[in-house]
Amino acid sequence: MAEATISPDTQAPARRVRALTGIQPSGELHLGNYLGAVRNWVTMCHSHEMFTCIVDYHALTSPLEPERLAGQTFEMALAILAAGFDPQEGTLFVQSQIPEVAELTWIFVTLTPMGELERMTQFKDKASRQTSVLAGLFIYPVLQAADILIYQAQAVPVGEDQVQHVELTREIARKFNLAFGETFPEPEAVVPALGGRIRGLDGKAKMSKSLGNTISLLEPPTQAWEKLRTAVTDPARLRRSDPGDPSKCNIFTLHQNFSPQATTQMIDSECRRAGIGCVDCKKLLFTHMDAELAPMRERAAKLRAQPQQVREILEHGAQHARQVARATMAEVREKVGFYRP
């Protein structure tokens, strides 16, 4: 961890605010993950005590291939590190390496009304697309609350679609504290200003690997350009001579995330008067986007050549996370009143 700052009043190390976030092991990061989450984590590593978890328990709520899960988990860790996550500043680990989180989930389940879970918009959306809804999907937000609270996290960087789950976590913390005594903080959601609103290359749905409307963070630049070249722009701009509305164009949103302010201001002005075409606009975006992604591909290649380095980072992170989780669970067991021989 980095050296803590010194408070001028007490001359004692000032403790950084602890943050917890997680991502499912899909095996690769894409632009939506990066802009909506990972880039924010990389920045927060330098201002917060950052715990970043690859949530393989959560992955069990979706169809998966067991023989691929471990490999996808490794690939996700590699991609997070390649994106700039500093393991000297933050803690990167795998959820299932901390079994205490499952124990805390059950305790929280006994405190959580079904009505609270039934109103979760993500549950309702996913359940509506399934013929048989499994209990794991229903209690998913409770496991998420355990992930956050077992590390006593005070901040939770999430996309806008996860804010409701953080609110439930706050409610669960209040219920436990009321029933058993003050134990958990009530964490705050931290939502990125732009990244949480990124649509896919189709210009409609949220970026998603399953929908095929995104660009993988580490894919070759030629493939990335082909996907960007055919991406949807302002639907009202049918010809090169038609003026556009950047507020309705997802390419402009990507410019706001990757391009310098002078470039975005120029595009905003020129698009409105048809002074720049969509292809040229995309070429400019690709130039700035690739300037940020190229170093990540280089770091990924180095890590892939030394896989043991990734494994050691995950093990070191798990050791630190276990230490915190075990201390929390010792306090929880005592307060709940479990038998101790």
N, C-alpha and C positions, 0 to 999 in steps of 0.2 A: 504494500500500500504506500501511497505517497505520504510525505511528512505532513502532519496536520498543521494548520495555521495556528499562530499564537495569539490569543486574545490579549489586547493591550491592557485590559482591566485586571485580569487574574494572572497573566503570564503562564497559563496552563494551556495545553493543546486543546483547540476547539474541535469538537467532534463533528464530522461531516454528517449531513442528513443521509440516512440509509434509504436506498431505493431498490425495488425489486421489479423485474420484468421477466417475461418468458416468451418463448416462441416454439411452435411445434416443429418436430424434425421432418420437414417435407423433403429434406435432402439438398435443397438449394435455396438461396436467397434470390428474390427478384426485386425489381425497382420499387414495387409497392411496399415490400417489407423494409427496404432500405430507407425510403423517404418517410414512411409512416412510423418507423420505429428505430431501426438500427443506427442510423446516423445520429439520432437523438441520444441513444445509449452511449455512443462513442464520445459525444460531447459531455454528457453527464458524468462520465467516469472521472473527469477532472474537477467536478464540483460536488459530487455525491459519493457516498460509499455504495458502490453499485454492485448488486447481485443480479446476474443474468443467467437464467435457467432455460435449458432445452427441455421442454415439457413432454417427455415421452409417455407419462401416465395419461395426459390429455389426448395424446395421439390415439389411444385405444378407443376413443369415442367415435372414430371414423374407420371405415374399412382400411385395412393395411395388410401388408405382406410381412409376416414375422421374420422371415429370413433376410429382409432388407432393412429392418428397423435400426439395427445397430450401425449399419453402414450409412444410413441417412442421418443418424444422429451425429456421427463423426463428420460427415460432409457439412452439416449445419454449423458445427463448432468451427470447422476450418474456414467457412465463409464469413462467420462473424469476426474471427480474428483477422482475416484478410481485409474486411471492411474497416479495420482500424481499432477494434476493441483492444485495449491494453490490459493484459492480465496482471500487470504490475500495479495497476490502478483500480481494477475491478475484479470481481469474482465470477468466473464462468464455470458452470457445472451442469450435470445432468440430473434431472428431477428424481428419477428412480434410484439414484445413488443415495438418496436421503429418505429412508423408509418412514421416518417419524412424521413426514408430511401426510402419509395415508392415515396414521393414527389420529392426527389432529383433525383431518377431514371428517372422520366418523364422529368425533366429539362435536364438531360444528354442525353436522347433519342433525344431531339431536336437538339443536337450538334453533334450526331454521324452518319456519313455517312453509308448507307446500305452496301456499298462495304467493309467497315472495318469489319462489322459483318459477311458478307458472306464468308470472308476468314478465319474465326476462325475454326481451325481444329476440335475442339470438336463439334462444331455445325454441320460441314459437316459429321462427323462420326455418330453422333446420328440421324441426319436428314435422313441419308441414310438407317437407319433401321426402319423408320416410314412411314406409308402410308399417314398420314396427319400431316404435320409439323405445330405446333402451334407457334404463335408469341412469346409466353413466352420463348420458347427455343431459338428463334432468338435473343431476347434482354437480355438473361441471363447474358452475360458479362457486360452489362450496369448496371444491378442491382448489380453485383459484384463490379463494380467500385464505385457505390454509397455506398455500404457497407464499402469499404476501405476509401473513401475520406470524408465521413460524420464525421468520427472520426479523420480526419487529420493524418492518419497513414503514417508513413515514411517507414515502412518495412512490407513485406507481406510474411510470411512463406508458401510456396506452393510446390507441386510436380512439376516435369519437365513439365507435361502436362498442367499446369496452367500458365506457364511463359508468354505465348502469351496473356492471359487475363490481366496480370499485365502490359504488354506493352501497351495494349489498354487503361487501366486505366491512365497510364502516358499521353497518347495522349489526352484523355478526359480532364484531369486536365489542360494540356497546352491550349486546345481550350477554356475552360471556363476562364482561367486566361487572355488569350488574348482578349476575347470578353468583359469581365466584370471587369477585374482588378485582381491583384494577390490575390488569395484566398486559393488554394490547393497546397500541396507539390506534388512532383512527386515521388511516392513510389518505392522502390527497392524490387525485388523478392529475397527471401531467400530460397534456395533449399538445403535440407539435402544431405550430401555427398553420403550416401549409400541408405537410406531408400526410396528415390524416384524411385529406379530402381528395387524394389522387384517384382518378378513374383509370380504367384499363385502356389499352390502345384502341379498343372498340368505341371509346368515348362514352360508354354507358355504365357498365357494371364496375364495381371495385376491382382493382387489379388482383388477379388470382391465377395461380399456376393451373388449377383444374379447368379454368375457363379459357386458358391459352391466350390471354389478352395482355401479356406483360413481357418484359425482357429480363432474363436471368442476369444477375449481377456479374457473373464470371464468364459469360458466354463470349465467343470470339467476336471482335468488332464487326466483321463482315455480316455475321448473322444478326447482330443487334441492329445494324443499319437497315437490313432488309425488312425487319419487323417495324422499325420506326418509319421507314419510307412509305409503308402502306397504312400507317395509323390514321384513324379518323380525325378530321379537323372540324372547323365550324361547318355544320351541315348546310348552312345557308349559302356557303361560298362554293358555288358550282363551277365557276370559271375563274381564270387568272385575273380577269379584270373586275371581278366582283369584290366590293369592300367586305371586310370581315369584322367580326366582333370577338376580340381576344377573350372576353369573359366567358364565351361559350365554347372555347377551343381548349381541349385538354393539352395540346402541344404547348400552348402558352403557359399553362399551369406548370408543365415540366420545365419550361424556361425559367420560371420563377424559382424553381428549386435548384437549377444547375447553372444558369447563366448570370453574368454580372448584371448589376442594375442598369447600366447604360445600354446593354443589349436588350433587356426586356422593355425598357422605355422606348427604344427605337422600334422594336417589333410592334408594340402596342400602337404607336403612331402610324407606322407604315402599313400595317394590316388593315387599319380602319379606312385607309384611302387607296387600298389595293396597290401600294407601293412595293410590296414584297409578296412573292408567291409562296404557297404552302411548302413546296419542295425546298426552296431556298431557306425558308424558316426552319424546316426540319434539319437541313444540313448544318445550320448554325447551332441548333440544339445538340446535334450529334457531336460536333466539335467540342463543346463545353462538357457534355456528358462524358465523353470518352476520356477527356483530360482528368476527370475524377475517378473513372473506373479503371483506367489502365494500371495505376499503381496497385490496385486491389488484385488484378489478375497476376501481377508480378509476385505479390506477397503470397497469393494462393499457390502459385507454382513452387515457391520455396518451401512452404509448409507441406505440400504434397510430397516433396522429395524427402522430408523429414517427419513422417507421421508420428513418430514417438514424441516429438515436441508437443503436438496437439494433445496426445493422450496424457502427457505429464501435466499440462495446463489444466485439463479437466479433472485429473486426480487431485491436484493441489487445490483446485476450486472446491471439489467435493469435501475435502478434509476441512476446509474453513467453514463451508456451509453446514457440515455435520456438527461441528463444535457449537455453532450458534443454535441450530435446531435442537440439539440435545439439551442445551441449557434451558431453552424455552419449554420443552416438553417436561423436563424435571419439575419446573414451576407449575405447569398445567396439571400434571398428575397429582401433585400435592394439593393444589387448590380444589380439584374435582373430588378428591378424597379417595383415590384408588388405594387398594391394599399394598402395603410395603412389608415384606418379610423382615 
